[in-house]
Amino acid sequence: MDNLSAKQTLLRAKLHEKKGQLNKAGELFSIVLESFPENRRAKQGLVKIHESLAAEHIKELALLYEQNRLELVINKTKIHLK
């Protein structure tokens, strides 16, 4: 991957992020980091994606807890910790 295609990939990643397609955005940020491990924009983007996904998981677990679906909370927590 050259520098120009890395920039294009970062733009695509940001577009997916804005659309809420966090997994796809994360994949694209990771692709850039494979070729350019020190790329600051890709690192920051990936951190932001992971934080957003973690927040979504926490909200989901809190809702299940409030619904007293404790076994499901435990199972999903185990999945997220892997």
Buried (B, 14 or more C-beta within 10 A) or exposed (E): EEEEEBEBBBEBBBEBBEEEBBEBBBBBBBBBBEBBEEBEBBBEBBEBBEEBBEEEBEEBBEEBEEEEBEEBBEEBEEEEEE
